[in-house]
Amino acid sequence: MPEIAIPLNLTSDEAWCFSQLVKRLSSHNLGTTGHYALHLVTPAEHDDAKKALRKLEKALAAAGYDPR
C-alpha cells in the first residue's frame, strides 16, 4: 500500500501534549477489550494502527518532542 503524507502544523504546546498522548496509547488501548480500548476489530487493524502510532512517535521525536 502506498504511503501518504499528512501535513500537520501544531503549536509547541500542542506538539508536546500530542507526544504525551501518543506515548500513552498502548497495545492495550488499541485492542478489542478493556475500558479504554479502541475496539479495533481485526488483528490487521491493530497492527496497522500500532505501526502508524510508531511513525507518529518518530516524527514527533525528530521534531524535538520526544517525551521519553
C-alpha positions, 0 to 999 in steps of 0.5 A, a space after each residue: 500500500 502506498 504511503 501518504 503524507 499528512 501535513 500537520 502544523 501544531 503549536 509547541 504546546 500542542 506538539 508536546 501534549 500530542 507526544 504525551 498522548 501518543 506515548 500513552 496509547 498502548 497495545 492495550 488501548 488499541 485492542 478489542 477489550 478493556 475500558 479504554 480500548 479502541 475496539 479495533 476489530 481485526 488483528 490487521 487493524 491493530 497492527 496497522 494502527 500500532 505501526 502508524 502510532 510508531 511513525 507518529 512517535 518518530 516524527 514527533 521525536 525528530 521534531 524535538 518532542 520526544 517525551 521519553 
